[in-house]
Amino acid sequence: MAETTRRAVVLGAGGAGLAAVLTACASYGQPAGNDAAAPSSEAQPSYSGSEPKASKKADSGGKALAATGDIPEGGGKVFEGKKIVVTQPKAGEFKAFSATCTHQGCTVAEVADGTINCPCHGSKFSIDDGSRVAGPAQKPLPEKQITVDGDEIKLA
């Protein structure tokens, strides 16, 4: 019969603990490329509040993404299902950027205090031009083309 050594027991227990930690970390932040774990995009509200009715019907076919009144001045709104964040840096000036963080692909969660914020690793981007303000991301958020038609914001 083979004896179980103390070293084998300690290594086995340590390996099991490491596996548990890595499993817990793997689901943190859910990168945008993880489609299997992603919730239904249209039914989920963004972290910055529920989307207006116009944006639930929106698609890139010229329908409204949002009303201009839905985007706060000096702030913005994340449209998680469209992977877009729309900001209003100054009154009447609207910008749109990809909502996918350039660090590791997580979806940004909120717009607050003049920045677009990623919950995964703390990257922050300017609402003016999508440039990196803080965190590990090195590249800006890519700008997306939108048009403002009356009080409607549409994807271009």
C-alpha positions in Angstrom: 0.0 0.0 0.0 1.2 3.5 -0.8 1.2 6.0 2.1 -0.3 9.5 1.8 2.4 12.0 2.7 1.8 15.3 4.4 3.3 17.0 1.4 0.7 15.4 -0.9 -2.2 16.4 1.3 -0.9 20.0 1.6 -0.4 20.3 -2.2 -3.8 18.8 -2.9 -5.5 21.3 -0.6 -3.6 24.2 -1.9 -4.5 23.3 -5.5 -8.2 23.0 -4.7 -8.0 26.5 -3.0 -6.3 28.0 -6.0 -8.9 26.5 -8.4 -11.7 28.1 -6.3 -10.0 31.5 -6.4 -9.4 31.4 -10.1 -13.0 30.3 -10.8 -14.3 33.2 -8.7 -12.1 35.7 -10.5 -13.0 34.4 -14.0 -16.6 35.7 -13.7 -15.7 39.1 -12.3 -16.8 41.9 -14.7 -17.8 39.6 -17.5 -15.8 40.8 -20.5 -17.9 41.8 -23.5 -16.7 38.9 -25.5 -18.3 36.4 -23.1 -21.6 36.0 -25.0 -22.5 32.7 -23.3 -22.8 34.5 -19.9 -24.2 37.7 -21.2 -27.8 38.5 -20.4 -30.4 39.3 -23.0 -29.2 42.7 -24.2 -32.5 44.4 -25.0 -34.3 43.4 -21.8 -31.6 44.6 -19.4 -31.4 48.3 -18.2 -28.1 50.0 -18.1 -26.4 50.6 -14.7 -27.2 54.3 -15.0 -30.9 53.7 -15.1 -33.5 52.0 -17.2 -33.6 52.9 -20.9 -36.4 55.0 -22.3 -39.0 53.3 -24.5 -37.6 54.9 -27.6 -34.2 53.2 -27.1 -35.7 49.7 -26.5 -37.1 50.0 -30.1 -33.9 51.4 -31.4 -31.7 49.8 -34.0 -29.2 51.2 -36.5 -31.9 51.4 -39.1 -32.5 55.1 -38.3 -34.8 54.7 -35.3 -34.2 56.8 -32.3 -31.6 55.5 -29.8 -32.7 58.1 -27.2 -34.4 61.4 -26.7 -32.0 64.3 -26.2 -33.7 64.9 -22.8 -32.6 61.4 -21.7 -29.0 62.4 -21.8 -28.0 64.7 -18.8 -25.8 67.7 -19.5 -22.3 67.0 -18.2 -23.1 63.3 -18.1 -24.3 60.5 -20.3 -26.1 57.2 -20.5 -24.9 53.7 -21.3 -27.0 51.6 -23.8 -25.7 48.2 -22.8 -27.7 46.3 -25.4 -26.2 48.5 -28.2 -22.7 48.6 -26.6 -22.8 52.4 -26.9 -22.5 55.2 -24.5 -24.0 58.7 -25.4 -22.7 61.8 -23.6 -23.6 65.5 -23.5 -20.4 67.3 -22.5 -22.0 70.7 -23.1 -25.6 71.8 -23.5 -26.8 70.6 -26.9 -23.5 68.8 -27.8 -23.9 65.0 -28.0 -21.2 62.4 -28.5 -21.2 58.6 -28.7 -18.5 56.1 -28.0 -18.2 52.3 -27.9 -19.3 51.0 -24.4 -16.6 48.3 -24.6 -13.6 49.2 -22.4 -10.3 49.1 -24.3 -8.5 47.5 -21.4 -10.0 44.0 -21.3 -13.4 44.3 -23.1 -15.8 44.8 -20.2 -18.9 46.9 -20.8 -18.6 50.4 -19.1 -21.3 50.7 -16.4 -21.9 54.4 -15.8 -21.3 58.0 -16.6 -20.5 60.1 -13.5 -18.4 63.2 -12.7 -17.4 63.9 -16.3 -16.1 60.3 -16.9 -17.3 57.1 -18.5 -16.5 54.4 -15.9 -15.6 50.7 -16.3 -16.4 48.6 -13.3 -13.9 45.8 -14.0 -10.5 47.5 -13.3 -11.3 51.2 -12.8 -10.6 52.7 -16.2 -12.2 56.1 -16.7 -12.7 57.9 -20.0 -13.6 61.5 -20.9 -17.2 62.3 -21.8 -15.7 64.9 -24.3 -13.6 62.7 -26.5 -13.5 59.2 -25.0 -9.8 59.6 -24.1 -8.4 57.7 -21.1 -8.5 59.7 -17.9 -7.5 57.0 -15.4 -7.0 53.3 -14.9 -5.2 50.5 -16.8 -6.7 51.2 -20.2 -4.2 52.8 -22.6 -6.5 53.5 -25.6 -9.5 55.8 -25.8 -13.0 54.6 -26.4 -13.7 54.6 -30.1 -16.1 57.3 -31.2 -19.4 56.2 -32.8 -21.4 58.3 -35.3 -24.8 59.6 -34.2 -27.1 62.3 -35.6 -29.5 64.5 -33.7 -32.8 65.0 -35.4 -35.0 67.3 -33.4 -35.1 65.8 -30.0 -34.0 62.3 -31.2 -30.5 60.8 -31.1 -30.0 58.2 -33.9 -27.2 56.0 -34.9 -25.7 57.2 -38.1 
